[in-house]
């Protein structure tokens, strides 16, 4: 599959970023939600990564 350039860029405030990071560490946050939050954080931090690279980063 050919990786395409991303159409949307993820951006949020530092407060929102801190909230998302706290959710990844919370004991009562479901693993599915933690995985989604990690994808969002990784996408925002490294906007030039392809979806496949993000998936590899999250799974390792």
Secondary structure as the mmCIF struct_conf table of DSSP 4:
data_model
#
loop_
_struct_conf.conf_type_id
_struct_conf.id
_struct_conf.beg_label_comp_id
_struct_conf.beg_label_asym_id
_struct_conf.beg_label_seq_id
_struct_conf.end_label_comp_id
_struct_conf.end_label_asym_id
_struct_conf.end_label_seq_id
HELX_LH_PP_P HELX_LH_PP_P1 UNK A 2 UNK A 6
BEND BEND1 UNK A 7 UNK A 7
HELX_RH_AL_P HELX_RH_AL_P1 UNK A 14 UNK A 25
TURN_TY1_P TURN_TY1_P1 UNK A 27 UNK A 28
BEND BEND2 UNK A 29 UNK A 29
HELX_RH_AL_P HELX_RH_AL_P2 UNK A 31 UNK A 45
TURN_TY1_P TURN_TY1_P2 UNK A 47 UNK A 48
BEND BEND3 UNK A 49 UNK A 49
HELX_RH_AL_P HELX_RH_AL_P3 UNK A 51 UNK A 59
#
